[in-house]
Amino acid sequence: MRERKPSTIEERIAGFEAVRPPGFIAPRRFEELLRQGELPDIDPWWWLIEFDESVRWWSETIKTQYPSRPPLVPFAKHGGTDDVFCFDGADLSGNPRVFIVHTFASPGWENRGYWDDFDVFMEAAEEEHADWLREEAEDDTEG
């Protein structure tokens, strides 16, 4: 597998622009993330925009695996599963839903749910990150 090279802010923006459907407006909070130096830690999830070419690779993979789905705009992934978090690329409101797409599942079985918007996704990411940190700390004290 190719080594993941951290992307610059300019590469993040260009990578996201390359997969953005015509007319799609990303949430303002996400646009701000694209332009900040260090991205918030959401382990065990990770930002696709953090690494060169990840957004493009996952965008093409999802299009190939699920060609009948409306456009999806991937931006993050769960590190321990094949779940990819994607904006609803058909929503041009600037406040799209965030879908959980279980990649490599048979078509029709990929839908794992959604959050109403990016802010709700970020709340879930922060909670998941806090739980993950607690589990890591417990493992460290047990080991």
Backbone bond lengths (Angstrom), bond angles and torsions (degrees), N, CA, C in turn:
res aa  C-N    CA-C-N  psi(-1)  N-CA   C-N-CA  omega(-1)  CA-C   N-CA-C  phi
1 M - - - 1.453 - - 1.524 109.01 -
2 R 1.312 114.30 145.53 1.449 120.81 179.13 1.512 111.17 -68.16
3 E 1.316 116.80 139.32 1.459 120.91 176.93 1.524 109.02 -68.05
4 R 1.324 115.36 136.75 1.458 119.46 178.56 1.512 109.63 -83.36
5 K 1.325 114.94 123.27 1.457 121.66 179.11 1.524 108.13 -100.24
6 P 1.342 118.13 125.31 1.468 119.24 177.82 1.521 110.81 -56.35
7 S 1.310 115.72 140.33 1.456 120.31 -178.07 1.526 111.20 -91.48
8 T 1.305 113.96 153.98 1.461 120.20 173.16 1.529 107.95 -83.08
9 I 1.308 117.03 169.95 1.461 120.08 177.44 1.530 109.93 -59.80
10 E 1.317 116.96 -41.48 1.460 120.73 -179.93 1.529 110.83 -63.60
11 E 1.336 117.42 -39.60 1.467 121.23 178.47 1.530 111.17 -68.45
12 R 1.336 116.66 -37.05 1.476 120.03 176.37 1.518 110.33 -59.11
13 I 1.323 114.95 -49.29 1.461 120.05 -177.90 1.523 110.17 -63.28
14 A 1.318 117.29 -46.47 1.466 121.09 -179.51 1.526 111.02 -63.53
15 G 1.320 117.39 -41.41 1.464 120.76 179.44 1.512 111.67 -63.42
16 F 1.315 116.13 -42.27 1.458 119.56 178.86 1.529 110.65 -69.13
17 E 1.322 117.19 -41.16 1.469 120.33 178.17 1.528 111.06 -59.84
18 A 1.319 116.64 -34.10 1.467 120.96 -178.08 1.530 112.80 -66.76
19 V 1.334 117.46 -25.20 1.470 119.92 -178.03 1.527 112.58 -108.10
20 R 1.318 116.78 -3.89 1.470 121.12 -178.90 1.536 109.28 -71.85
21 P 1.352 117.42 123.28 1.467 119.12 177.06 1.534 110.93 -66.41
22 P 1.317 117.93 154.84 1.469 120.54 178.15 1.531 110.90 -55.51
23 G 1.317 115.93 131.44 1.459 121.47 178.02 1.517 115.12 82.96
24 F 1.332 117.31 -8.84 1.464 120.20 -178.61 1.519 110.21 -71.12
25 I 1.332 115.64 133.06 1.462 122.04 177.95 1.528 106.90 -117.54
26 A 1.317 115.91 117.06 1.463 120.63 178.46 1.522 109.31 -74.17
27 P 1.325 116.85 154.20 1.461 119.39 176.37 1.527 111.24 -58.88
28 R 1.316 115.82 145.48 1.465 121.21 -177.99 1.535 111.33 -56.46
29 R 1.319 116.70 -42.33 1.473 120.24 -179.30 1.533 111.23 -61.51
30 F 1.330 116.58 -38.06 1.461 119.69 177.31 1.522 110.85 -68.27
31 E 1.321 116.93 -42.88 1.469 120.96 177.80 1.529 110.29 -58.10
32 E 1.333 116.92 -38.77 1.459 120.82 177.61 1.532 110.74 -65.08
33 L 1.340 116.96 -39.23 1.470 120.78 177.48 1.524 111.42 -60.65
34 L 1.336 116.22 -41.30 1.466 120.25 -179.92 1.522 111.56 -55.48
35 R 1.317 115.48 -33.38 1.468 121.12 -171.78 1.533 114.53 -98.90
36 Q 1.313 117.68 -0.60 1.461 117.98 179.77 1.521 110.56 -91.91
37 G 1.320 115.47 154.88 1.462 121.01 -176.35 1.510 113.48 -60.70
38 E 1.326 116.73 -62.53 1.455 120.59 -178.33 1.521 108.89 -108.25
39 L 1.323 115.80 131.38 1.456 120.67 179.54 1.528 110.01 -80.39
40 P 1.334 117.12 149.46 1.465 118.81 177.91 1.532 110.67 -62.78
41 D 1.314 116.06 145.05 1.456 121.92 179.19 1.524 108.83 -77.42
42 I 1.327 116.71 121.03 1.454 121.19 178.25 1.531 111.00 -123.30
43 D 1.339 116.83 23.45 1.459 120.93 177.50 1.528 109.72 -50.29
44 P 1.296 120.61 134.97 1.453 130.43 15.32 1.524 114.39 -86.53
45 W 1.324 116.76 6.43 1.453 120.46 172.91 1.526 107.31 -90.19
46 W 1.322 117.00 161.00 1.461 119.28 176.43 1.525 109.81 -143.66
47 W 1.313 113.53 154.56 1.467 121.45 -177.96 1.519 109.92 -81.00
48 L 1.306 117.58 125.30 1.463 120.61 173.69 1.518 110.61 -65.87
49 I 1.324 116.75 -31.36 1.463 120.94 -179.47 1.520 112.33 -70.14
50 E 1.330 116.50 -9.74 1.452 120.63 -177.61 1.529 112.60 -76.10
51 F 1.326 116.44 -22.51 1.457 119.96 -175.31 1.524 111.05 -123.63
52 D 1.308 114.12 137.57 1.449 122.84 179.88 1.526 110.90 -51.29
53 E 1.296 117.32 126.73 1.457 126.21 174.26 1.529 115.94 76.57
54 S 1.320 121.01 -7.44 1.471 121.64 -177.56 1.522 112.61 -62.26
55 V 1.331 117.87 -43.70 1.463 120.60 -179.02 1.524 109.83 -61.95
56 R 1.304 116.88 -45.28 1.472 120.57 -179.14 1.521 110.86 -64.24
57 W 1.329 117.11 -43.60 1.464 120.45 -178.64 1.531 111.00 -62.20
58 W 1.331 116.80 -47.17 1.458 119.41 -179.19 1.529 111.28 -69.18
59 S 1.305 118.41 -34.48 1.456 120.70 176.93 1.523 110.73 -61.16
60 E 1.320 116.99 -48.02 1.472 121.38 178.31 1.516 111.35 -64.59
61 T 1.316 117.73 -40.68 1.461 121.60 179.64 1.526 110.77 -61.11
62 I 1.321 116.81 -46.09 1.469 120.71 -179.28 1.524 110.61 -66.53
63 K 1.328 117.95 -42.27 1.472 120.71 177.59 1.521 111.13 -59.94
64 T 1.321 116.59 -40.88 1.462 121.09 -179.28 1.525 111.15 -69.60
65 Q 1.316 116.91 -42.94 1.459 120.54 -177.18 1.529 112.96 -73.20
66 Y 1.320 117.30 -33.10 1.468 121.51 -174.04 1.528 110.35 -132.44
67 P 1.338 117.07 65.08 1.466 120.42 -174.22 1.527 114.56 -65.37
68 S 1.318 118.69 -20.01 1.463 119.60 -178.53 1.532 112.89 -88.42
69 R 1.331 117.39 -6.05 1.472 119.71 178.64 1.521 110.47 -75.73
70 P 1.345 116.16 149.27 1.466 118.46 171.07 1.533 108.59 -59.68
71 P 1.324 117.78 163.54 1.466 119.35 -175.70 1.534 112.55 -58.95
72 L 1.315 114.43 137.62 1.459 122.13 176.87 1.518 108.33 -120.85
73 V 1.320 116.26 143.80 1.455 121.83 -178.51 1.535 107.57 -119.76
74 P 1.346 117.66 97.25 1.462 120.06 -177.54 1.523 111.79 -71.73
75 F 1.341 115.02 144.81 1.463 118.57 178.49 1.523 113.49 -142.41
76 A 1.329 119.04 -15.95 1.465 121.47 179.59 1.519 108.70 -151.55
77 K 1.339 115.48 164.62 1.458 121.17 -177.67 1.516 109.44 -144.57
78 H 1.314 115.05 148.91 1.467 120.63 173.15 1.525 107.18 -81.18
79 G 1.320 117.07 128.52 1.458 121.34 -176.53 1.512 114.84 -69.39
80 G 1.336 118.60 -22.35 1.453 120.80 -176.63 1.513 114.69 -105.82
81 T 1.327 117.30 1.90 1.465 121.17 179.94 1.525 108.70 -139.85
82 D 1.316 115.46 -177.03 1.461 120.85 174.98 1.531 111.36 -96.47
83 D 1.329 117.18 18.60 1.461 121.04 179.18 1.523 110.55 -77.22
84 V 1.326 115.25 128.23 1.457 122.62 178.41 1.529 106.77 -119.28
85 F 1.320 116.24 136.63 1.456 122.36 -178.41 1.521 108.38 -98.28
86 C 1.335 114.91 124.95 1.466 121.04 -171.70 1.522 111.12 -132.73
87 F 1.332 115.03 141.64 1.452 119.82 169.67 1.520 108.71 -74.24
88 D 1.314 116.12 150.16 1.454 122.57 171.08 1.526 106.76 -73.75
89 G 1.312 116.41 101.09 1.457 121.50 -175.30 1.514 114.14 -69.59
90 A 1.344 118.01 -12.82 1.459 121.14 177.98 1.530 111.40 -85.47
91 D 1.319 117.08 -12.44 1.465 122.09 -179.91 1.530 108.14 -86.82
92 L 1.313 116.28 115.55 1.464 121.23 -176.71 1.533 112.63 -102.19
93 S 1.344 116.67 16.43 1.458 121.63 -174.48 1.526 114.40 -78.63
94 G 1.331 117.73 -19.60 1.463 120.83 -173.19 1.519 112.06 91.26
95 N 1.336 116.51 0.41 1.462 121.65 179.35 1.541 109.05 -140.74
96 P 1.344 116.86 60.08 1.465 119.62 -174.68 1.528 113.36 -75.42
97 R 1.332 114.28 159.12 1.459 120.17 170.85 1.523 108.83 -65.55
98 V 1.326 114.75 158.96 1.456 121.80 173.32 1.520 106.68 -113.74
99 F 1.323 116.00 114.21 1.459 121.48 179.68 1.524 111.05 -91.14
100 I 1.324 115.20 147.11 1.463 122.24 171.73 1.525 105.29 -100.95
101 V 1.323 116.51 115.52 1.455 121.82 -178.33 1.528 108.23 -112.35
102 H 1.331 115.39 118.30 1.466 120.04 178.28 1.527 107.35 -86.71
103 T 1.323 115.34 94.87 1.457 120.75 -176.54 1.530 110.67 -66.36
104 F 1.305 114.98 157.77 1.458 125.16 179.96 1.526 112.62 69.84
105 A 1.342 117.70 8.86 1.461 121.83 171.61 1.531 107.42 -88.17
106 S 1.297 116.26 158.43 1.464 119.88 176.27 1.519 109.31 -63.24
107 P 1.348 116.89 144.41 1.467 119.05 177.86 1.533 110.33 -52.58
108 G 1.324 114.89 135.70 1.449 121.12 -177.05 1.525 112.15 98.42
109 W 1.331 116.53 -17.19 1.467 121.43 -179.37 1.528 111.89 -112.16
110 E 1.303 116.50 3.81 1.468 120.43 -174.71 1.526 113.78 -81.57
111 N 1.310 118.25 -19.33 1.464 120.85 -174.07 1.526 110.77 -76.80
112 R 1.336 116.46 116.15 1.466 122.35 179.18 1.523 112.37 -107.95
113 G 1.317 116.99 6.97 1.456 119.99 179.49 1.509 111.69 117.02
114 Y 1.322 114.95 -168.61 1.463 119.72 -178.85 1.515 109.96 -159.44
115 W 1.323 114.76 164.63 1.463 123.27 168.00 1.522 106.18 -110.15
116 D 1.325 116.13 151.08 1.462 120.15 -177.39 1.520 113.59 -62.36
117 D 1.339 116.66 -31.63 1.461 119.24 179.58 1.526 109.65 -163.73
118 F 1.321 116.22 179.54 1.459 121.48 -175.95 1.529 112.29 -66.03
119 D 1.329 117.76 -35.34 1.463 119.90 178.69 1.528 111.01 -62.21
120 V 1.324 117.23 -41.49 1.468 120.90 178.31 1.529 109.22 -67.51
121 F 1.331 117.36 -39.05 1.473 120.60 174.84 1.519 110.23 -57.67
122 M 1.338 117.45 -46.48 1.465 120.56 -178.35 1.528 111.61 -63.46
123 E 1.317 118.03 -37.12 1.471 120.41 175.27 1.530 109.86 -60.33
124 A 1.332 116.76 -45.24 1.466 120.79 179.20 1.526 110.89 -64.79
125 A 1.334 116.86 -40.05 1.470 120.88 179.19 1.524 110.44 -63.28
126 E 1.325 117.37 -42.35 1.458 121.16 179.69 1.527 111.25 -65.78
127 E 1.346 117.24 -40.47 1.469 120.67 176.71 1.527 111.04 -64.94
128 E 1.325 116.28 -45.34 1.467 120.57 178.83 1.528 110.59 -61.27
129 H 1.318 116.31 -40.90 1.464 121.07 179.07 1.531 110.67 -63.36
130 A 1.335 117.46 -44.26 1.468 120.93 178.64 1.525 111.14 -62.20
131 D 1.345 116.63 -43.03 1.470 120.31 176.97 1.520 110.69 -61.79
132 W 1.315 116.30 -43.20 1.464 121.51 -179.42 1.529 110.96 -62.14
133 L 1.338 116.54 -42.95 1.463 120.39 178.35 1.532 111.27 -62.87
134 R 1.348 116.44 -41.29 1.471 119.95 177.59 1.524 111.04 -61.24
135 E 1.318 116.30 -45.13 1.471 120.67 179.19 1.525 111.27 -62.42
136 E 1.328 116.52 -41.58 1.465 120.60 177.96 1.529 110.60 -62.15
137 A 1.332 117.09 -42.13 1.458 121.43 179.70 1.532 110.84 -65.67
138 E 1.321 117.32 -40.30 1.464 121.72 177.07 1.527 110.93 -63.84
139 D 1.316 116.63 -42.66 1.466 121.06 177.91 1.529 110.98 -61.71
140 D 1.342 116.25 -39.10 1.464 120.79 -179.98 1.529 111.49 -65.69
141 T 1.337 117.08 -38.29 1.469 119.54 -179.06 1.517 112.02 -77.37
142 E 1.340 117.38 -24.73 1.465 120.78 178.30 1.518 111.73 -81.32
143 G 1.313 116.56 -28.48 1.454 121.86 -173.03 1.455 112.51 -89.04
